[in-house]
Amino acid sequence: MNSDYNYERQNDGTCALVPGLSKPNHKEECAKDKTLIEWFEPTGYRRIPITTCQGGKELDKGESHACEGKEALWRGKQGGMGAFGIFFLTIVCLGMAGAIGWIIWNRWSGKFGYVLAFFSFLLLLLFFFFLFFFPSYQTRISN
């Protein structure tokens, strides 16, 4: 890793902003390259273009931001809830629906209780319908 523009290497090996200079504006890269989806906050480090390093900690990438007009693609790249999140949400919803159904069934054991338990089950099915058939809803949950 080299120091980014307007940064200089310190004695301890880190890169610090040169006094009197401002951080480079990495947002301008989006205007130069229309294929980019995101830009990163400057960290003081710059990756050497001919490097063969792969994986590991990427010191040259700070906080990620979407390029103008590419917000939806950027959100999609960040990922949704993931398999564990959907599994956990499913278990929580089933547990809550079961608890509500059990309470309704026991407190109102006549016809009214059966109707309420049935409608709580329908509400749960409606939630799963939105969860699995509208992926943008999953993205909004995770962000």
C-alpha positions as CSV (number, residue, x, y, z in Angstrom):
1,M,0.0,0.0,0.0
2,N,1.1,3.5,-0.8
3,S,-0.2,6.7,0.6
4,D,-3.1,8.3,-1.2
5,Y,-2.9,11.7,-2.9
6,N,-2.4,14.5,-0.3
7,Y,-1.2,12.0,2.3
8,E,2.3,11.2,3.4
9,R,3.8,8.2,5.2
10,Q,4.7,8.8,8.8
11,N,7.6,7.3,10.7
12,D,5.4,4.6,12.2
13,G,4.3,3.5,8.7
14,T,0.8,5.0,8.7
15,C,-0.4,7.6,6.2
16,A,-1.5,11.0,7.4
17,L,-3.0,14.0,5.6
18,V,-0.5,16.6,4.7
19,P,-1.2,19.8,6.8
20,G,-2.9,22.4,4.6
21,L,-4.2,20.0,2.0
22,S,-7.6,18.5,1.7
23,K,-8.7,14.9,1.3
24,P,-9.1,13.7,-2.3
25,N,-12.7,13.7,-3.5
26,H,-13.3,10.0,-4.5
27,K,-16.9,10.9,-5.4
28,E,-15.6,12.3,-8.7
29,E,-14.6,8.8,-9.8
30,C,-18.3,8.1,-10.5
31,A,-18.5,11.0,-13.0
32,K,-15.3,9.7,-14.8
33,D,-16.3,6.0,-14.9
34,K,-20.1,5.5,-15.5
35,T,-19.8,1.8,-14.8
36,L,-19.0,2.4,-11.1
37,I,-21.8,1.7,-8.6
38,E,-20.0,3.0,-5.5
39,W,-17.2,5.2,-4.2
40,F,-15.3,4.9,-0.9
41,E,-14.3,7.6,1.6
42,P,-10.5,8.2,1.5
43,T,-8.5,6.4,4.2
44,G,-5.1,7.8,3.4
45,Y,-4.0,4.6,1.6
46,R,-3.9,3.8,-2.1
47,R,-3.7,0.4,-3.7
48,I,-0.9,0.0,-6.2
49,P,-2.5,-0.8,-9.7
50,I,0.0,-3.6,-10.5
51,T,-0.4,-5.4,-7.2
52,T,-1.3,-9.1,-7.3
53,C,-2.6,-9.2,-3.7
54,Q,-6.1,-10.6,-3.2
55,G,-8.3,-10.8,-0.2
56,G,-7.4,-9.6,3.3
57,K,-8.1,-6.2,4.7
58,E,-8.5,-3.5,2.1
59,L,-7.0,-0.4,3.7
60,D,-7.7,1.8,0.7
61,K,-11.5,1.4,1.1
62,G,-13.3,3.5,3.7
63,E,-17.0,3.8,4.1
64,S,-18.9,2.9,0.9
65,H,-21.4,5.3,-0.8
66,A,-23.6,4.9,-3.8
67,C,-22.8,6.8,-7.0
68,E,-25.5,9.3,-8.0
69,G,-28.3,7.5,-9.8
70,K,-27.0,4.0,-8.8
71,E,-28.6,3.8,-5.3
72,A,-30.8,0.8,-6.0
73,L,-27.9,-1.2,-7.5
74,W,-25.7,-0.2,-4.5
75,R,-28.3,-1.3,-2.0
76,G,-28.6,-4.6,-3.9
77,K,-24.8,-5.1,-3.7
78,Q,-24.9,-4.5,0.1
79,G,-27.2,-7.6,0.4
80,G,-30.5,-8.2,2.1
81,M,-31.1,-10.1,5.3
82,G,-29.3,-13.3,4.3
83,A,-30.3,-16.8,5.1
84,F,-29.8,-16.6,8.8
85,G,-31.8,-13.4,9.0
86,I,-34.7,-14.9,7.1
87,F,-34.6,-18.0,9.3
88,F,-34.5,-16.0,12.5
89,L,-37.4,-13.8,11.3
90,T,-39.4,-16.9,10.4
91,I,-38.9,-18.5,13.8
92,V,-39.8,-15.3,15.6
93,C,-43.0,-14.8,13.5
94,L,-44.0,-18.4,13.9
95,G,-43.4,-18.1,17.7
96,M,-45.4,-14.9,18.0
97,A,-48.3,-16.3,15.8
98,G,-48.3,-19.4,17.9
99,A,-48.3,-17.5,21.2
100,I,-51.1,-15.2,20.0
101,G,-53.1,-18.1,18.6
102,W,-52.7,-20.0,21.9
103,I,-53.8,-17.1,24.0
104,I,-56.8,-16.4,21.8
105,W,-57.7,-20.1,21.7
106,N,-57.6,-20.4,25.5
107,R,-59.3,-17.1,26.4
108,W,-62.1,-17.2,23.9
109,S,-62.7,-20.9,23.4
110,G,-66.0,-20.4,21.6
111,K,-66.6,-19.6,18.0
112,F,-65.1,-16.1,18.3
113,G,-61.7,-17.5,19.5
114,Y,-61.5,-19.9,16.6
115,V,-62.2,-17.0,14.1
116,L,-59.5,-14.8,15.8
117,A,-56.9,-17.6,15.7
118,F,-57.7,-18.2,12.0
119,F,-57.2,-14.5,11.2
120,S,-53.9,-14.4,13.1
121,F,-52.8,-17.3,10.9
122,L,-53.9,-15.5,7.7
123,L,-52.0,-12.4,8.8
124,L,-48.8,-14.5,9.3
125,L,-49.3,-16.0,5.8
126,L,-49.6,-12.5,4.4
127,F,-46.4,-11.4,6.1
128,F,-44.5,-14.4,4.5
129,F,-46.0,-13.6,1.1
130,F,-44.5,-10.1,1.3
131,L,-41.2,-11.4,2.7
132,F,-40.5,-13.9,0.0
133,F,-42.1,-12.4,-3.0
134,F,-41.0,-8.8,-2.7
135,P,-37.1,-8.8,-2.3
136,S,-37.0,-5.0,-2.0
137,Y,-38.9,-5.4,1.3
138,Q,-36.0,-7.5,2.5
139,T,-33.5,-4.9,1.6
140,R,-35.4,-2.2,3.6
141,I,-35.5,-4.5,6.6
142,S,-31.7,-4.9,6.6
143,N,-30.8,-1.3,6.1
